[in-house]
Amino acid sequence: MPEYEKAMRPEDITRLFVERSNAGDAAGVAALYEENAVLAYPPGSVTVGREAIRGLWEKVLANRPRFEPEEPLPTLVSDGLALTSTPPKDGAGARAQVVRRQPDGSWLRVLDQPEFAPPAR
């Protein structure tokens, strides 16, 4: 696997995700996740594990979507875990991720909820 820039702060993951997605780098996106991470995508299902996440992003990025950076909400950190979130520009409702500090001090995603729209009232 190529040497990728590591997320040394929880908030770095969102920036790296946008950069790698816009470069069409599915392996680089997958490298932002722990080996057994869970991604709530596609909508209504889950993708489990870094390899499965890489395969999913290969399909998504084949269409060359453009991702815009989103301003993060304040990060909550407790004992090596962090909750990161952004209010989506595309109106998807909310995005939230749980990230974990790795032994080298970098951070990786463990849980990723990229789209959540509250039910219509």
N, C-alpha and C positions, 0 to 999 in steps of 0.2 A: 504494500500500500504506500502511496506517495506520502511524503511528510507534509502535513497540513498545519496551518497556524492553529494554535490551541486557544480555546476560550479561557482566558485567565480571570474573567469576571462573568457572572451569570448572564449579564446583559450582552456580552460579546456574541453569544450564540445567535441571537436574532440577526445581527449584522452579518455574521459569517454565513448564515443560512441564505440571506438575500443575495450576497455576493456569489456564492456557489451555485444557487439555483439559476441566477441570471447568466452564469457561465455554462450552464448545461451540465454541471458536474454532479451526477447522482451519487457517485462514490464519496465525494466531498461532503454532500449533504448527510449521507448515512454515517460518516465519520463523526458527526456531531451528536450521535446517539450512543448510549451504552449498548453492549452486546445483546441484552434481553429487553430493550426498551419497548414500550407500547405506544403506538401512534393511533389516535382515533380518526383514521382516514383510510379509505374513502368514507364519506358520510354514511352513518348507520352501521359501520363495521370497524374492526380494528386490525392493524398490521403489527405483528409481533416479531421483534428481532431485527438486528442491524441489516442482515442480508435481505430479509423481506422488505424492509424499508428502502434499501437501495434499489431493489427490483421495482417497487412501486414508483419511486422517483424517476427511474429510467423511463417509465411509461409517461408520467406526467410531464417531464422535461422534453420529451420528444416533440411536444406541441409548441415548444419554445415560449412558454408564458413569461411575462415580465412581472417581477415582484418589486414593489416599492417599499422602501424602509418605513417602518411605523414607529412612532414615538413610544417607548416603553412606559408602562405604569411603574410606580415604585416597586422594587424587588423586595420580597420578604425572605430573610435568611435565618436559618436556625440549624446549628449543629451539623454543618456539611450538606444541608439540603436548602434549596432555594425555590421560590415560586416566582416565575416571571410571567408577565402578561402584557398584551398590547391591545388597544382598541383598534380593530381593523378598519382600514380605509374603505374596504369593499363592502362594508355593512354586514359582515358575516356574524355579528353579534359580539363575540369575545374570543380571544385566543389566550390559552394558559399552558404553561409548561412547568413541570417539576424537574429540576436539574440537581445533580449530585457532584460534590467536589471529589475529584479523583486523587489517588495517592501523590501524583506529581503537582497537585495544586490547581490543575485545570478543571473545567466543568463540562459535563455531558448531560444531555437530556435523558431522563428516565421515563417520563410520561409526557405526552404531547397531545393537547386538545386544540387543533388548529382552527376549528370552526365550531361555534356553538351559538345557535340562534334560539332565544327563548321561544316557547310555543306562543302562537298568536292567541290573543285574548279575545 
